[in-house]
Amino acid sequence: MNIRILLVALLISSATIAQETEGTESPETETQQQANGPGKNIGNIVIGPYFPIAFGDNFVNDGMDLKFGARLSFKVDTYKGIYIGPYFSFFNGHVTDRELLGNYSRTTNFTLGLVAGYEKHIDKFDISIGIGVGASSYSNDRQGDGFQDTATALWLNPEVSYRFSNYLGFYIAPEFRHDFMNIDVPAELKDTFNGVNYLNISVGLRINLGTAYKYL
């Protein structure tokens, strides 16, 4: 719950800063920017709800009911549309098959990593394709105590956003992700516990940083 409150607060404060930046530029500043060229693209922040969908023969798809979480990414433009930056996501899951998974009732997945990719601007649309790698943890809760499973997450992340102002937009981003699990299980269960496939969906707010978006 505290994480959700933090994300909401960050979303509101970032949007407010973007709006203030857009509204407080003086005519003199705008004239100077027009004279200097197309402005500077710093990057963007995307934040929104995150809907996980597991598929295939694995312990998450076979034994859990997944609930939505949130996703946050800060992409820094490095050179002519190429970006890199940090990534964070989380979601919850309720155990539906204790015979398969063991004696715990729910899990929370956290993923922290790095994304890199390329972005193209077409009219008011921003289209990008990126790849990411990170550390994924499953914090499992059972009565009285808990334990953690870990994984290395690898994902492919196309994204399309629409700018409804210079600094704000709406995005939708499917995410094809595989978690390489670090779980010791008997040989007959390796196919079920070695990895998890996801098709995740995220929609939400995109906050553009820098003056370049005024001239796209």
VEXGUSE-986323 format. One record per atom (N, C-alpha, C): residue in one letter; x, y, z. Coordinates in steps of 0.1 Angstrom, whole numbers, padded with zeros to 4 digits, always signed. Layout:
REM residues N
aXYZ
...
END
This chain:
REM residues 216
m+0008-0012+0000
m+0000+0000+0000
m+0009+0012+0000
n+0020+0012+0008
n+0029+0024+0008
n+0035+0027-0005
i+0038+0016-0013
i+0044+0018-0026
i+0034+0024-0035
r+0021+0020-0034
r+0011+0026-0043
r+0009+0041-0040
i+0009+0045-0027
i+0008+0059-0023
i+0020+0067-0028
l+0032+0061-0028
l+0044+0068-0033
l+0043+0070-0048
l+0038+0060-0055
l+0037+0061-0070
l+0027+0072-0073
v+0015+0072-0066
v+0005+0082-0069
v+0011+0096-0066
a+0018+0098-0055
a+0024+0111-0052
a+0034+0115-0062
l+0042+0106-0067
l+0052+0109-0077
l+0045+0113-0090
l+0034+0106-0094
l+0026+0109-0106
l+0021+0123-0105
i+0014+0127-0094
i+0008+0140-0093
i+0019+0151-0093
s+0029+0149-0086
s+0040+0159-0085
s+0047+0161-0098
s+0049+0150-0106
s+0056+0151-0119
s+0047+0158-0129
a+0034+0155-0129
a+0025+0161-0138
a+0024+0176-0135
t+0024+0180-0122
t+0023+0194-0118
t+0035+0201-0123
i+0047+0196-0121
i+0059+0202-0126
i+0059+0204-0141
a+0054+0194-0148
a+0054+0195-0163
a+0044+0206-0167
q+0033+0207-0161
q+0023+0217-0165
q+0028+0231-0161
e+0035+0232-0150
e+0040+0245-0146
e+0051+0250-0156
t+0059+0240-0160
t+0070+0243-0169
t+0064+0248-0182
e+0054+0241-0187
e+0047+0245-0199
e+0041+0259-0198
g+0035+0262-0187
g+0027+0274-0186
g+0035+0286-0182
t+0047+0285-0177
t+0054+0296-0171
t+0065+0301-0180
e+0067+0295-0192
e+0078+0300-0201
e+0074+0314-0207
s+0082+0323-0206
s+0080+0337-0211
s+0081+0337-0226
p+0075+0347-0233
p+0076+0349-0247
p+0091+0351-0251
e+0098+0358-0242
e+0113+0360-0245
e+0120+0347-0246
t+0117+0337-0236
t+0123+0324-0236
t+0120+0316-0248
e+0107+0317-0252
e+0102+0310-0264
e+0109+0315-0277
t+0110+0328-0278
t+0117+0334-0289
t+0132+0329-0290
q+0138+0329-0279
q+0152+0324-0278
q+0153+0310-0282
q+0144+0301-0277
q+0144+0287-0281
q+0142+0285-0296
q+0133+0293-0302
q+0131+0292-0316
q+0143+0296-0324
a+0150+0306-0319
a+0162+0310-0326
a+0173+0300-0325
n+0174+0293-0313
n+0185+0284-0311
n+0183+0270-0318
g+0171+0267-0322
g+0168+0254-0328
g+0157+0246-0322
p+0157+0233-0324
p+0146+0225-0320
p+0145+0221-0306
g+0153+0227-0297
g+0152+0224-0283
g+0160+0211-0279
k+0160+0208-0267
k+0167+0196-0261
k+0157+0186-0256
n+0159+0173-0260
n+0151+0162-0256
n+0159+0155-0244
i+0154+0157-0232
i+0160+0150-0221
i+0156+0136-0219
g+0143+0133-0222
g+0138+0120-0220
g+0123+0120-0216
n+0119+0110-0209
n+0105+0109-0204
n+0103+0100-0193
i+0093+0102-0185
i+0089+0093-0174
i+0075+0087-0178
v+0074+0074-0176
v+0061+0068-0178
v+0057+0061-0165
i+0044+0062-0161
i+0039+0057-0149
i+0025+0053-0150
g+0021+0041-0146
g+0007+0037-0147
g+0005+0023-0142
p-0008+0019-0142
p-0011+0005-0137
p-0005-0006-0146
y-0003-0017-0140
y+0005-0028-0147
y-0003-0041-0145
f-0007-0047-0156
f-0016-0059-0156
f-0008-0071-0160
p-0004-0080-0151
p+0004-0092-0155
p-0005-0103-0160
i+0000-0110-0170
i-0007-0122-0176
i+0003-0132-0178
a+0003-0143-0170
a+0013-0154-0171
a+0007-0164-0181
f+0015-0171-0189
f+0011-0181-0198
f+0021-0192-0199
g+0016-0203-0204
g+0025-0215-0205
g+0025-0224-0193
d+0033-0234-0193
d+0033-0244-0182
d+0044-0240-0172
n+0039-0232-0162
n+0048-0228-0151
n+0040-0226-0138
f+0047-0224-0127
f+0040-0224-0114
f+0031-0212-0112
v+0034-0201-0119
v+0026-0189-0117
v+0013-0190-0125
n+0014-0195-0137
n+0002-0196-0145
n-0007-0208-0140
d-0001-0218-0135
d-0008-0230-0130
d-0013-0229-0116
g-0007-0220-0108
g-0011-0220-0093
g-0014-0206-0087
m-0015-0196-0095
m-0017-0182-0089
m-0028-0175-0097
d-0035-0166-0090
d-0044-0156-0096
d-0037-0143-0094
l-0033-0137-0105
l-0025-0125-0105
l-0034-0112-0104
k-0029-0102-0097
k-0036-0089-0095
k-0027-0078-0101
f-0034-0067-0105
f-0026-0056-0111
f-0017-0050-0101
g-0007-0043-0106
g+0003-0035-0098
g+0005-0022-0105
a+0018-0018-0106
a+0022-0005-0112
a+0035-0006-0119
r+0038+0003-0128
r+0050+0003-0135
r+0055+0017-0136
l+0069+0019-0135
l+0075+0032-0135
l+0088+0031-0143
s+0090+0040-0153
s+0103+0039-0160
s+0107+0054-0163
f+0120+0056-0163
f+0126+0069-0166
f+0136+0066-0177
k+0132+0071-0189
k+0141+0069-0201
k+0148+0082-0205
v+0161+0081-0205
v+0170+0092-0208
v+0174+0091-0223
d+0171+0102-0230
d+0176+0102-0244
d+0191+0105-0245
t+0198+0095-0251
t+0213+0096-0251
t+0218+0101-0265
y+0213+0096-0276
y+0218+0100-0289
y+0208+0097-0300
k+0202+0107-0306
k+0193+0106-0317
k+0182+0095-0316
g+0175+0096-0305
g+0164+0086-0303
g+0167+0074-0295
i+0180+0072-0292
i+0184+0060-0284
i+0183+0064-0270
y+0177+0056-0262
y+0175+0059-0248
y+0179+0047-0239
i+0181+0051-0226
i+0185+0041-0216
i+0180+0047-0202
g+0176+0038-0193
g+0172+0043-0180
g+0167+0032-0171
p+0164+0036-0159
p+0159+0026-0149
p+0144+0022-0150
y+0141+0011-0145
y+0127+0005-0146
y+0124-0001-0133
f+0111+0000-0129
f+0106-0006-0117
f+0091-0010-0120
s+0088-0022-0115
s+0074-0027-0116
s+0071-0036-0104
f+0058-0037-0101
f+0054-0047-0091
f+0040-0051-0094
f+0036-0063-0089
f+0022-0068-0089
f+0021-0079-0078
n+0008-0082-0075
n+0005-0092-0065
n-0001-0104-0071
g-0001-0115-0063
g-0007-0128-0067
g-0012-0135-0055
h-0024-0142-0057
h-0029-0151-0047
h-0028-0165-0051
v-0023-0173-0042
v-0021-0188-0045
v-0034-0195-0046
t-0036-0202-0057
t-0048-0210-0059
t-0046-0225-0058
d-0033-0229-0059
d-0030-0243-0058
d-0019-0246-0049
r-0022-0248-0036
r-0012-0250-0026
r-0005-0263-0027
e-0012-0273-0033
e-0005-0286-0035
e+0007-0285-0044
l+0006-0276-0054
l+0017-0274-0063
l+0027-0264-0058
l+0023-0253-0052
l+0032-0242-0048
l+0037-0243-0033
g+0030-0250-0025
g+0034-0251-0011
g+0025-0243-0002
n+0029-0242+0011
n+0021-0236+0021
n+0023-0221+0023
y+0019-0214+0013
y+0019-0199+0014
y+0006-0194+0006
s+0002-0182+0010
s-0011-0177+0005
s-0010-0167-0006
r+0000-0159-0006
r+0001-0149-0017
r+0016-0145-0019
t+0018-0137-0030
t+0031-0132-0033
t+0031-0118-0039
t+0042-0111-0037
t+0043-0098-0043
t+0056-0098-0052
n+0055-0095-0064
n+0066-0095-0073
n+0071-0081-0075
f+0084-0079-0073
f+0091-0066-0076
f+0102-0069-0086
t+0102-0060-0096
t+0113-0061-0106
t+0120-0047-0107
l+0133-0047-0106
l+0141-0035-0107
l+0152-0037-0118
g+0152-0029-0128
g+0162-0032-0139
g+0165-0020-0147
l+0170-0023-0159
l+0175-0012-0168
l+0169-0015-0182
v+0164-0004-0188
v+0158-0005-0202
v+0167+0003-0212
a+0167-0002-0224
a+0174+0006-0235
a+0166+0003-0248
g+0166+0013-0257
g+0159+0011-0269
g+0160+0023-0278
y+0150+0024-0287
y+0150+0034-0297
y+0136+0040-0298
e+0135+0053-0300
e+0122+0060-0301
e+0121+0068-0313
k+0109+0068-0320
k+0106+0076-0332
k+0094+0085-0329
h+0094+0097-0334
h+0083+0106-0332
h+0076+0108-0346
i+0063+0106-0346
i+0055+0108-0358
i+0043+0116-0354
d+0043+0129-0359
d+0032+0138-0355
d+0031+0139-0340
k+0020+0136-0334
k+0018+0136-0320
k+0020+0122-0313
f+0025+0113-0321
f+0027+0099-0316
f+0042+0097-0313
d+0045+0090-0302
d+0059+0086-0299
d+0059+0071-0298
i+0066+0065-0307
i+0067+0050-0308
i+0081+0045-0305
s+0082+0035-0296
s+0095+0030-0292
s+0095+0015-0291
i+0106+0010-0291
i+0109-0004-0289
i+0121-0006-0280
g+0120-0013-0269
g+0131-0014-0260
g+0132-0028-0254
i+0144-0031-0249
i+0146-0044-0242
i+0151-0040-0228
g+0148-0049-0218
g+0152-0047-0204
g+0157-0059-0198
v+0165-0057-0187
v+0170-0068-0179
v+0170-0063-0165
g+0167-0072-0155
g+0166-0068-0141
g+0165-0079-0132
a+0165-0076-0119
a+0164-0085-0108
a+0149-0086-0104
s+0144-0098-0104
s+0130-0100-0100
s+0129-0108-0087
s+0120-0104-0078
s+0119-0111-0066
s+0104-0114-0063
y+0101-0126-0058
y+0088-0130-0054
y+0088-0131-0038
s+0082-0121-0032
s+0081-0121-0017
s+0068-0129-0013
n+0070-0141-0008
n+0059-0150-0005
n+0055-0149+0009
d+0042-0148+0012
d+0037-0146+0025
d+0029-0158+0030
r+0033-0163+0042
r+0025-0173+0048
r+0023-0170+0063
q+0014-0176+0070
q+0011-0173+0083
q+0023-0173+0092
g+0026-0161+0098
g+0037-0161+0108
g+0051-0157+0102
d+0053-0160+0090
d+0066-0157+0084
d+0065-0157+0069
g+0076-0156+0062
g+0076-0155+0047
g+0089-0159+0042
f+0090-0160+0029
f+0103-0164+0022
f+0103-0157+0009
q+0114-0158+0002
q+0116-0151-0011
q+0122-0160-0021
d+0116-0159-0033
d+0122-0165-0045
d+0128-0154-0054
t+0139-0157-0061
t+0145-0147-0069
t+0146-0152-0084
a+0148-0142-0093
a+0149-0145-0107
a+0156-0134-0114
t+0161-0137-0126
t+0166-0127-0135
t+0155-0125-0146
a+0150-0113-0148
a+0140-0110-0157
a+0145-0104-0170
l+0140-0108-0181
l+0144-0103-0194
l+0131-0100-0202
w+0130-0088-0208
w+0117-0084-0214
w+0120-0076-0227
l+0110-0076-0236
l+0109-0068-0248
l+0096-0059-0246
n+0098-0046-0249
n+0088-0036-0245
n+0085-0026-0256
p+0076-0029-0265
p+0071-0019-0274
p+0062-0009-0267
e+0062+0003-0272
e+0053+0013-0265
e+0049+0024-0275
v+0036+0028-0274
v+0030+0038-0282
v+0024+0048-0273
s+0027+0061-0275
s+0021+0072-0267
s+0016+0083-0276
y+0006+0090-0271
y+0000+0101-0278
y+0001+0114-0269
r+0007+0124-0275
r+0009+0137-0268
r-0004+0145-0269
f-0010+0148-0257
f-0022+0157-0257
f-0017+0171-0253
s-0005+0173-0249
s+0002+0186-0247
s+0016+0184-0250
n+0024+0195-0249
n+0038+0194-0251
n+0045+0185-0242
y+0041+0184-0230
y+0048+0177-0219
y+0041+0165-0214
l+0028+0163-0217
l+0020+0152-0212
l+0014+0144-0223
g+0013+0131-0221
g+0007+0122-0230
g+0002+0109-0224
f-0005+0101-0231
f-0011+0088-0227
f-0003+0077-0234
y+0000+0067-0227
y+0008+0056-0233
y+0001+0042-0231
i+0004+0033-0240
i+0000+0019-0238
i+0013+0011-0242
a+0016+0001-0234
a+0028-0007-0236
a+0026-0022-0232
p+0026-0030-0242
p+0026-0045-0239
p+0041-0048-0236
e+0042-0059-0228
e+0056-0063-0224
e+0057-0078-0224
f+0066-0083-0232
f+0068-0098-0233
f+0080-0101-0224
r+0078-0108-0213
r+0088-0110-0203
r+0090-0124-0199
h+0102-0128-0196
h+0105-0141-0191
h+0114-0140-0179
d+0110-0147-0168
d+0117-0147-0155
d+0125-0160-0154
f+0138-0160-0154
f+0146-0172-0152
f+0147-0174-0137
m+0140-0184-0132
m+0139-0186-0117
m+0151-0192-0111
n+0154-0189-0099
n+0164-0195-0091
n+0158-0203-0080
i+0152-0214-0084
i+0145-0223-0074
i+0150-0237-0076
d+0154-0243-0064
d+0159-0257-0064
d+0147-0266-0062
v+0144-0274-0073
v+0132-0284-0072
v+0137-0297-0078
p+0130-0308-0075
p+0133-0321-0081
p+0132-0320-0096
a+0139-0329-0103
a+0140-0329-0117
a+0127-0329-0124
e+0117-0336-0119
e+0104-0338-0125
e+0096-0324-0125
l+0100-0315-0117
l+0093-0302-0116
l+0101-0290-0122
k+0112-0293-0128
k+0120-0282-0133
k+0113-0274-0144
d+0106-0281-0153
d+0099-0274-0164
d+0088-0264-0158
t+0083-0268-0146
t+0072-0259-0140
t+0078-0247-0133
f+0090-0249-0127
f+0096-0239-0118
f+0108-0232-0123
n+0113-0236-0135
n+0126-0230-0140
n+0124-0216-0145
g+0112-0213-0150
g+0109-0200-0156
g+0094-0197-0157
v+0092-0184-0159
v+0078-0179-0161
v+0077-0170-0173
n+0067-0172-0181
n+0064-0164-0192
n+0053-0154-0189
y+0054-0141-0193
y+0044-0131-0191
y+0041-0124-0204
l+0029-0120-0205
l+0025-0109-0215
l+0018-0099-0206
n+0025-0088-0203
n+0020-0078-0194
n+0016-0066-0201
i+0006-0059-0196
i+0000-0047-0203
i+0001-0035-0193
s+0006-0024-0197
s+0006-0012-0189
s+0000+0000-0197
v-0008+0008-0191
v-0013+0020-0197
v-0012+0031-0186
g-0010+0044-0191
g-0009+0054-0181
g-0004+0067-0187
l+0002+0075-0178
l+0007+0089-0181
l+0021+0089-0185
r+0024+0096-0196
r+0038+0099-0200
r+0041+0113-0198
i+0053+0116-0192
i+0057+0130-0189
i+0070+0132-0197
n+0069+0141-0206
n+0080+0145-0215
n+0089+0155-0208
l+0102+0153-0209
l+0112+0162-0203
l+0121+0169-0214
g+0122+0182-0213
g+0130+0189-0222
g+0121+0198-0231
t+0127+0207-0239
t+0120+0216-0247
t+0118+0211-0261
a+0124+0200-0265
a+0123+0195-0279
a+0109+0192-0283
y+0100+0187-0274
y+0087+0183-0277
y+0078+0195-0282
k+0082+0207-0279
k+0074+0218-0284
k+0075+0220-0299
y+0086+0213-0305
y+0088+0215-0320
y+0086+0203-0328
l+0080+0192-0322
l+0078+0180-0329
l+0064+0181-0336
END
